[in-house]
Amino acid sequence: MKHLSLLPLAAFLAGGTFAAEVARDIGFHEPVRSNFTESEWVETKVAPPAFPKDADLVEFHVGANTANRFYIDGSTLSVGGDGIVRYALVVRTAGGATNVTHEGMRCETGEYKLYASGRADGTWALSRTDAWRPIENKLANRHHAALNRDLFCPAGARIGSAEEGRDALMRGKHPRAP
């Protein structure tokens, strides 16, 4: 009888293991956190880049579950001394709207940050929040997860240069990506 009381616990633990395996199977990885302490890291303050131009946009694939189209302005892509991959993101919706943002991705922690939003007149409005947000692998509009896993943080490691990121964008996937 003592063994029957452990069945719910065993089922719960098996389910957690299964969920972790499913996440690994779809190629989404946990951020690399080894040898990382928050107190050692200092973010560099940067100004927004030049506003994106259509000629510099490189489309990247997010998945079949969205009608939106996603682009990175390759001329704005940078890897800072603080380890942040920064870029201008352009999202064109199926309804014709265009959203432009200046963002940063922190591969080591699996987070992204919004620095500024684009205005219709081609200028930037600085973000009112300074918060880093977790990258989630959602089915719809999973562009941050796609950028993280497939392009800028392949196999959990940050790209080494803007050129490496542009190359991954042109290929459609980083060579180290799952």
C-alpha positions in Angstrom: 0.0 0.0 0.0 2.9 2.3 0.7 4.0 2.1 -3.0 0.6 3.2 -4.3 0.9 6.6 -2.5 4.0 7.3 -4.5 2.2 6.8 -7.9 1.0 10.4 -8.2 4.4 11.8 -7.4 6.0 9.5 -10.0 3.4 10.5 -12.6 4.1 14.2 -11.9 7.8 13.8 -12.2 7.5 11.8 -15.5 5.2 14.5 -16.9 7.8 17.2 -16.1 10.5 15.1 -17.8 8.2 14.6 -20.8 7.6 18.4 -21.1 11.3 19.1 -21.0 11.9 16.5 -23.7 9.1 18.0 -25.9 10.7 21.5 -25.5 14.1 20.0 -26.5 12.5 18.2 -29.5 11.1 21.4 -31.0 14.6 23.0 -30.7 14.0 25.6 -28.0 16.8 25.6 -25.6 17.3 26.9 -22.1 19.6 29.9 -21.8 23.2 29.3 -21.0 23.8 30.4 -17.4 27.1 28.8 -16.5 29.7 31.1 -15.0 27.2 34.0 -15.1 26.5 36.3 -12.2 24.3 39.3 -12.4 26.6 41.5 -10.4 29.4 41.2 -12.9 27.4 42.4 -15.9 26.8 46.0 -16.8 24.6 47.0 -19.8 26.0 49.6 -22.2 23.7 52.5 -22.9 23.2 53.0 -26.6 21.3 55.4 -28.8 18.8 54.0 -31.4 20.3 53.3 -34.8 19.4 55.1 -38.0 15.8 54.3 -38.9 15.5 51.1 -41.1 15.4 51.4 -44.8 13.6 48.8 -47.0 16.8 48.1 -48.9 18.5 46.9 -45.7 15.7 44.6 -44.5 16.3 40.8 -44.4 13.2 38.7 -43.9 13.4 35.8 -41.5 11.0 32.9 -41.1 9.0 32.6 -37.9 6.6 29.8 -38.6 3.4 28.9 -40.4 1.2 30.1 -37.6 1.4 33.8 -38.5 0.5 35.9 -41.5 2.9 38.6 -40.4 6.2 39.1 -42.1 9.3 39.7 -40.0 12.5 41.5 -41.0 15.8 42.6 -39.4 17.6 45.7 -40.7 21.0 44.1 -41.3 22.7 47.5 -41.1 21.6 48.0 -37.5 22.7 44.5 -36.2 25.4 44.8 -33.6 27.0 42.7 -30.9 27.9 45.0 -28.0 30.9 44.6 -25.6 28.2 43.9 -23.0 27.2 40.8 -24.9 23.8 42.1 -26.1 22.8 41.5 -29.7 21.0 44.7 -30.9 18.9 45.2 -34.0 16.0 47.0 -35.6 13.0 44.7 -36.1 10.3 45.4 -38.7 7.0 43.5 -38.5 4.5 43.9 -41.4 1.1 42.6 -40.6 -1.3 41.0 -43.0 -3.6 44.0 -42.6 -0.9 46.4 -43.9 0.4 47.9 -40.6 4.1 48.2 -40.0 5.7 48.1 -36.6 9.3 49.0 -36.1 11.3 48.5 -32.9 14.9 48.7 -31.7 15.6 45.8 -29.4 18.3 43.9 -27.7 18.7 40.1 -27.0 20.6 38.7 -24.1 21.5 35.1 -25.1 23.0 34.2 -21.8 19.7 34.7 -19.9 17.2 34.1 -22.7 15.7 37.6 -22.5 15.0 40.5 -24.9 14.5 44.2 -24.3 12.6 47.0 -26.2 14.8 50.1 -26.4 12.6 52.2 -28.8 9.5 52.1 -31.0 9.4 53.6 -34.5 7.1 56.4 -35.4 5.4 57.0 -38.7 7.7 60.0 -39.4 10.8 57.8 -39.2 11.9 58.8 -35.7 12.2 56.8 -32.5 10.2 57.0 -29.3 12.3 55.7 -26.4 10.8 52.9 -24.3 9.3 53.9 -21.0 10.4 50.7 -19.4 13.9 49.3 -18.8 12.8 45.8 -18.2 14.2 42.6 -19.7 11.5 40.1 -20.7 11.8 36.3 -21.0 11.8 34.9 -24.5 8.8 32.6 -24.9 8.4 30.0 -27.6 4.7 30.6 -28.4 3.1 29.3 -31.5 1.8 32.6 -32.8 4.2 35.5 -33.4 7.2 33.7 -32.0 9.7 36.0 -33.6 11.9 36.4 -30.5 12.1 32.7 -30.1 13.0 32.3 -33.8 15.7 35.0 -33.5 17.1 33.5 -30.4 17.1 29.8 -31.4 17.7 30.0 -35.2 19.8 33.2 -35.7 21.4 35.1 -32.9 21.8 32.6 -30.0 22.3 29.2 -31.8 22.7 26.3 -29.4 22.4 28.8 -26.5 25.6 30.7 -27.5 25.6 34.3 -28.7 26.9 35.2 -32.2 30.3 36.7 -32.2 29.8 39.5 -34.6 27.2 41.4 -36.6 28.6 39.8 -39.8 28.0 36.4 -38.3 24.4 37.5 -37.6 23.9 38.9 -41.1 25.2 35.7 -42.6 22.8 33.6 -40.5 19.9 35.9 -41.7 20.9 35.5 -45.3 21.1 31.7 -44.9 17.8 31.6 -43.0 19.4 29.8 -40.1 22.7 29.8 -38.2 24.9 26.8 -39.0 25.0 25.9 -35.3 21.2 26.2 -34.8 19.3 22.9 -34.0 
